[in-house]
């Protein structure tokens, strides 16, 4: 269960994919009878898995992602170097120069990958700060709107309390009449007075 915690949720399958990559690079290459086909297969697997890993970025931790990118590139460079040696295009005297060249390339690759990880972390922090700032502005705007609505409703309520009822409506309410229409009560009063 701990193995799955280092991957993003949508890449739960990546550990299985990585095991298949390792099996292809160590065991399945033995199925080929000639070394040239064997190393060509290993180079194809290494390049394909490097691209898949780099584009999908399945790891949660940015530093782990960078370390895995570095390992993938190291395997690809190793396959290219073995293919170069098997092609006999390089003589033994040139191997020392190739070794130093690979050492310099590996060092530059380490620096580049970890620099990219640091820049990616800074970019993520900047993006998060911008998102937090925008959320803060939206909350402040909503709070301001709520205060305006509350103050308008308080003004309406206080105006309603100070509103004076017309005298006819007050009389009809005090007499216990059910009609709230002051003119209806005025008519009823006038008809009562004409009857008597």
C-alpha positions in Angstrom: 0.0 0.0 0.0 2.9 2.4 0.7 4.1 2.0 -2.9 1.0 3.6 -4.3 1.2 6.7 -2.1 4.0 8.3 -4.1 2.0 8.4 -7.4 -0.8 10.7 -8.4 -4.2 9.0 -8.1 -4.8 8.7 -11.8 -1.4 6.9 -12.2 -2.1 4.1 -9.7 -1.0 1.7 -12.4 2.5 3.2 -12.9 4.2 0.8 -10.5 3.1 -2.2 -12.7 4.3 -0.3 -15.8 7.7 0.3 -14.1 8.0 -3.3 -13.2 7.3 -4.3 -16.8 9.9 -1.8 -18.0 12.5 -3.4 -15.7 11.6 -6.9 -16.8 11.9 -5.8 -20.5 15.4 -4.3 -19.8 16.7 -7.3 -17.8 14.9 -10.5 -18.7 13.0 -10.1 -22.0 16.2 -8.9 -23.8 17.5 -12.5 -23.3 14.8 -13.8 -25.7 16.8 -12.3 -28.7 19.6 -14.5 -30.0 21.9 -11.7 -31.4 23.4 -8.9 -29.3 22.6 -6.2 -31.9 18.9 -7.0 -31.8 19.1 -7.3 -28.0 20.5 -3.8 -27.5 18.2 -2.3 -30.1 15.2 -3.7 -28.2 16.6 -2.4 -24.9 17.2 1.1 -26.5 13.7 1.2 -27.9 12.2 0.3 -24.5 14.5 2.8 -22.7 13.5 5.6 -25.1 9.8 4.8 -25.0 9.6 4.6 -21.2 11.7 7.8 -20.8 9.2 9.7 -23.0 6.2 8.2 -21.2 7.6 8.9 -17.8 8.6 12.5 -18.7 5.2 13.3 -20.3 3.0 11.7 -17.7 4.9 12.9 -14.6 3.2 10.3 -12.3 5.0 11.1 -9.1 3.7 13.5 -6.4 7.1 14.6 -5.2 8.9 16.8 -7.7 12.4 15.8 -6.5 11.5 12.1 -6.9 10.2 12.9 -10.3 13.5 14.5 -11.2 15.5 11.6 -9.8 13.5 9.1 -11.9 13.9 11.3 -15.0 17.6 11.2 -14.4 17.6 7.4 -14.0 15.7 7.0 -17.3 18.1 9.2 -19.2 21.0 7.3 -17.7 19.6 4.0 -19.0 19.0 5.5 -22.4 22.6 6.9 -22.6 23.9 3.5 -21.4 22.1 1.7 -24.2 23.3 4.2 -26.8 26.9 3.8 -25.6 26.7 0.0 -25.7 25.3 0.2 -29.2 28.1 2.5 -30.2 30.7 0.1 -28.8 29.1 -2.9 -30.5 29.2 -1.2 -33.8 33.0 -1.1 -33.7 33.0 2.5 -34.8 35.1 3.3 -31.8 38.6 2.0 -31.3 40.0 1.3 -27.8 42.1 4.4 -27.7 39.0 6.6 -28.1 37.2 4.8 -25.2 38.9 7.0 -22.6 37.7 10.2 -24.3 34.2 8.7 -24.7 34.3 7.9 -20.9 35.2 11.4 -20.0 32.6 12.8 -22.4 29.9 10.6 -20.8 31.0 11.7 -17.4 30.6 15.3 -18.4 27.3 14.6 -20.0 26.0 12.8 -16.9 27.1 15.7 -14.7 25.4 18.2 -16.9 22.3 16.0 -17.0 22.2 15.9 -13.2 22.5 19.6 -12.9 19.9 20.2 -15.6 17.3 17.8 -14.1 17.6 19.1 -10.6 17.6 22.8 -11.8 14.4 22.0 -13.7 12.9 20.5 -10.5 13.8 23.6 -8.5 12.3 25.9 -11.1 9.2 23.7 -11.2 8.8 24.0 -7.5 9.1 27.8 -7.6 6.7 28.0 -10.4 4.2 25.9 -8.5 4.6 28.1 -5.4 4.0 31.2 -7.5 0.9 29.7 -9.1 -0.4 28.7 -5.7 0.2 32.2 -4.4 -1.7 33.7 -7.3 -4.6 31.2 -6.8 -4.7 32.0 -3.1 -4.7 35.8 -3.8 -7.6 35.4 -6.2 -9.6 33.3 -3.8 -8.9 36.0 -1.1 -10.1 38.7 -3.4 -13.3 36.7 -4.2 -14.0 36.1 -0.5 -13.4 39.8 0.2 -15.8 40.8 -2.6 -18.4 38.3 -1.3 -18.0 39.6 2.3 -18.5 43.2 1.0 -21.6 42.2 -0.9 -22.9 40.5 2.2 -22.3 43.6 4.2 -24.1 45.7 1.6 -27.1 43.4 1.6 -27.2 43.2 5.4 -27.0 47.0 5.7 -29.7 47.5 3.1 -32.0 45.0 4.9 -31.2 46.7 8.3 -32.2 50.1 6.7 -35.4 48.6 5.4 -36.2 47.0 8.8 -35.6 50.3 10.6 -37.7 52.2 8.1 -40.5 49.6 8.6 -40.3 50.2 12.4 -40.6 53.9 12.1 -43.4 53.7 9.6 -46.6 55.2 11.0 -49.9 53.5 10.3 -52.7 55.7 9.0 -55.2 56.7 11.6 -58.1 54.8 10.0 -56.1 51.6 9.9 -55.1 52.1 13.6 -58.8 52.5 14.5 -59.9 49.4 12.6 -57.2 47.4 14.2 -58.1 48.7 17.7 -61.8 48.0 17.1 -61.0 44.4 16.3 -62.2 44.5 12.7 -60.8 41.8 10.5 -60.4 43.9 7.4 -57.0 45.5 7.1 -58.1 47.9 4.4 -58.6 51.3 6.0 -61.1 52.4 3.3 -63.2 49.3 3.8 -63.4 50.1 7.5 -64.2 53.7 6.7 -67.1 52.5 4.4 -68.3 50.2 7.1 -68.2 53.1 9.7 -70.1 55.3 7.3 -72.8 52.7 6.6 -73.2 52.1 10.3 -73.7 55.8 10.9 -76.3 56.1 8.1 -78.2 53.1 9.5 -78.7 54.7 12.8 
